[in-house]
């Protein structure tokens, strides 16, 4: 599915509160590298959309859900929005 819309300027851009994030931020939220994000996408383990410019974008809340499930499975705890 194609995500419509784009930001023409990043002035005042607040990465902490955006709904959509790119691969680098996705990797930070998941605690993995960008290459691992690409592997997870290829395996169908994390959802994404394709931005109008062709880049994959990820919903922050969906990534936090994946991160919480991973943390709960491996460490017995869940992340909060402020955790990285």
Secondary structure, DSSP 8 states (H G I E B T S, - for coil): -EE----S--TT--GGG-SEE-HHHHHHHHTS-HHHHHHHHHTT-S--EEETTS-EEEEHHHHHHHHHHHHHHHHS----TT--
